[in-house]
């Protein structure tokens, strides 16, 4: 079959090395904020994640359209034994034609902490103590992103196995105390708690959260697992998600909280509802607020848009 509009050149493949060299957390954070403003205005749309499984393999896809940038994207990824590999296909919304394939591992590494930094900037009532659960790719990325934006006085890390090397390297990098601690000790008195683990069960006791604490949960996007316990969800004055149509179905913390009757629906709000630049993310400094991220296609597109601009600049607008 002859394609009605055959491409004149091969589509560019933008690899992770290029992505990593041309993204920064502040730039991605700003792009995400603009993308969600477009979503609230109706000039962007999100395609919710879909998953299929066959044997030991899972295939997932999620996407978005952003008319203000003239771009659309679909990120797909395979999962085997808990390991992921991402690729993002970009399209021109004016012509519908594909523009490029962008390797998506670095996009994912940047966009998740960029959104978390944005949430912490709107929610944190103090910057004295950060408690971090998880020392993998996202745990490390969140630590560096949050410390670069405005360093905490102290970081407490709860992780699996020997994490002394992780803590020592972080302490050297940021010239701040970074200590390995048990979960309860890490949470006690912490201003911000970040959970970036693969745990499907709660990683700390929510009764130990101090008033005014901010909890950022990013570890799981499956409805069958939750990093947060009922005590955390019951004490949360508000639980903020990216986009309700996806989060209400996917976020295990939301699904569990609703099913257990500890998280009333009226406490759940998404970034579309908080779209105004002056919207209050918390009502008082004494509230405990949870931000739950599952990852949506619009945040991937917000990062990919920056990568595409950098690619065009380097390749003469090709």
N, C-alpha and C positions, 0 to 999 in steps of 0.2 A: 504494500500500500504506500502510495506517495503522500507524504505529509503536506497538507495544504499551505503551510507556512514554514518551509524548511529553514532551520537556523543556518546562518552564514558562517558562523564560527562556533567552536566548541564552547560549552558553558564553562566558566571558570570554576575551579575547585579551590576554596579558601581553607587552608588547613589551620589546625589549632595553634601552630606557632605564630602565624600571622595574627590570629584573633588575640592571643595573649599579648602580643606586642602592641596592639592598637586599642585595647580597652583599658579603662580605669574604673574603679568603683564609683568615684564621684560622677563621671560622665554617664555611666550606665544608670546610676540613681536618678540623675536629672532627666534622662531619656524615658525612664519608666514613669516618672511623675507626669511628663508630657503625654505619654501614651494613655495613662489612665484618665487624664483630663479629656482626651479625645474620646475615650470610651464613655465617659459621663455625658459628653456632648453629642454622642451618636455618630461620630466619624471614625470609630474603631469598633471592631467586633472580635469576640473570642470564640474559637472552636474548642469545645471541651475535649479533654483527653479521652481517647478510646483505647481499649486493650483487647487483644485476642491472645489465646494461649494454645499451643499445640505441643504436646509432650513437655519437655523441659524448657521450651522456648516461649518467651512472651514478646509480642510486638506491640508497641504503644505509639500513638500519634496525637499531636496537639498543635493548634495553630491560631492565627490571628490575622486580621486585616487592619491596616492603619492608613486610612485615606490621606490624612494630613502629610504623611511621609511618602505616599504613593507606593507603598510596599505591602506585601502579604507574605506570610511564611508558614510552613508546616514543618515542625520538628518531629522526627521519627527516631525511635531507638529500640534496639533489641536488648533483652535481659536474659542472661543465663547465669544461674547460680548466684543471683544477687549482684552481678556485674553488668554495668551499663555501657553503651557506646552510642553517641548521639550524632545526628546529622540534620542540618536545617536547609530546606529548599526555599529560595527567595523568588518572588514573583513581582512583576510590575502591574500595579492595579489599573493603570491607564490602558494597557494593551493586553493584559492577561498572560504575557509571555514570561517564561522562566528567565531569571537573571543569573543565578549562581547557586552552587551548592556549598554550604559553609559547614565545616566540621563543628560539631556542637558541644564538645566536652568543655572547652574553655568558656563558651557562652554560658553554659549552666553554672560553671564555677564562679563566674562574675555576677550573673544576674540575681542569684539567690541572696548572697550577702549584701548586694547593693540595695535590694528591697528591705532587708532587715535593718540596715543602717538607716534607711529612710524612716522606718517604723520607730526605731530607737530615738531618732532625732525628734520625733513628734510625741514620744511617750515617756521617755526616761525622766524621772524626777531627781536623779542623782547620778554621778559618774564616779563614785568611790570604788565600788566592788562589782566586778563582772564574774559570774559563775558560768563556766562553759562545760557542757556535757558533750563529749565526742571529740576525738582528735584525728578524724579522717580528713578527706578533702574539704568537706564543707565546714567542719570544725575549725581547721586551720585557716580557711578563707574568711570565716566570720571573725575569728580573733584578730587577724591582721586588718580587716576592713574597719572594725569597730575601734581598734586602737589608733589607726591612722586618722580616723575622723575626729576623735577627741579622746585621748588616752584615759583609761581608768587608772586609779591609784593602785589597784591590786587586782590580780586575776587568779581565780581558783578554778582548777581543772579536774573534772571527774572523768575518767576513761577506763578502758579495759587494759589489763596487763600493766607492764612497766611503761609509764608515760614520763619518766624523769627526763629523758632526752628532749622530748617535745617541750616540756616546761622550761628546761634550761635554755634551749634555743630561743624560745619566745621571750624569756627574761632578758637575754642578751640583746635581742633585736629591738625590744621596746624600752629597755632600761627601766623596767618596773618589776615588782615582785610577782612571780608567776609560780603558784604552788599546786602540787597534786594533792587532792583532798578527797575524802569520802563524800558521798552525795549530801548527807545531812549537813555536814560542816560547810560544804561549798555553798549551800543555799542560805544558811543562817545569815541574815543581815545583808544579803546581796541586793544591789539595786536593779541589776539586769541579769536575767537567767536565760541562756541560750541552750536549747537542746537540738543537737545535730547528730543524732545517733541512728542506728538501724533497729533500735529496740521497738518491739511491738507491745511492751508493757511499760507502765510508768517508771521513770528514772529517778524521781525524788518525791518526798512527802510534801504535798502542797500545804499542809497545816503549818509548815515552817516558814512560809513566805512572809516577809515583813509587809506591812501596809505601804502602798505606793510602789511595790515591785512591778517590774515589767518582765513578762515572759515571752520569749521568741521561740516558737516551736517549728522546726523545719525538717525534722528527720524522716517522716514517713508521709506518703501520699495515698496510703491504702486505708479503706474504711475499717479494716479488721485489726488495726493496731493503734495504740495511743501512747505517746511519751509522757502524757500528763494524767494525773489521777483525778478522781472525782472531787477531792478536796480543793485542788487547784481550780477546777472548772466551776465548782460551787461558789468559791470565793471571788471569782473574776466578775468585776462589775460590768465588763464588756469583753467580748471576744471578737477580734477583728480578723477578717479573712480577705483574700484577694478579690474573689468573685463568687457570689453565693451559688449560682447554678452549678459550678464545679465543686466548690468546697463543701456544700451541704451533702453531696453524694460521696466525696472522696476522703475528706479529712476525718481520720479516725477519732480525733479529739471531739469534733463536732458530733459525729454519729453516735459516739459513746455517751457524750454528755446529754444529748437529747434523749437517747434511749433510757438512760438511768434517771432522768428527771432532775438532773442537777444543773443543767444549762438551759434556762428558758429561751425560747426562740427570739424573744424581743431583745435579748442581750447580744445577739449576733448582728454584726454590721460589716459591710464590705467596703472596698475602696471606691466603688462607684458612689455609694451613699456619702462617703467622706471626700468627694471629689473637689469641693470648694477649697481653695488654697488656705482659707482661714478657718476651716472646720476644726472643731475641737475633738482630738482623738481620745482624750480622757476628760472627765468632768471635774475631778479633784485630784490633788497630789496624794491623797490617802488611798485611792482606789488601786486595786490589783487589776492589771489589764494584760490580756493575752493576745499576741499576734500570731496567728497560725497560717503558715505558708505551705501550699502544696505544689506550687509552680504552675503557672498558666502560660499559654502561648503568647500572650501579649508582652510578657517580660522578656521572653526569648526574642521576639521581634524587635523590642526596644534596643536590645544589645546588638542584634544582627544588623539593624539599620546603621549603627555607628561603624560596624565592621565594613559594611558595603560602601559607605562614604569614604572610608580610608582606602579601600581597594580601588575605587574609582579615581581618587586623588593620585594614587601611586601609579595607576595604569592609564592615565590620560582620559578618564571618563569612559573607558571601554565597558 
